[in-house]
Amino acid sequence: MRLRLRVSAGASRRRVLGVHGGALKLSVKTPPERGKANKDVLALVAETFGLAPSDVEIVAGETSPDKVVRLPLGQAEAALRCRRALLGSAP
């Protein structure tokens, strides 16, 4: 499945903030330089959805705060894991 993200890089905390405009909003500490923030984004998405970082791939928006990632999950399973993450439960 593909998931839209809205990323705030260089933030004070690394976390999932919620949903904004149909995208999952994230913040990462790493500044957006030379792809460093993208690695942090992939790690946070993987952690949030209970996946290995190698299972998550940025398919659009590598240099933009608006990104699209591919997850090896069906839509229903991804929605369930996302809800759990937003409510503070383990995926």
Buried (B, 14 or more C-beta within 10 A) or exposed (E): EEBBBBBBBEBEEBBBBEEEEEBBBBBBEBEBEEEEBBEBBBBBBBBBBBBEBEBBBBEEBEEEBEBBBBBEBEEEBBEBBBEBBBEEEEB
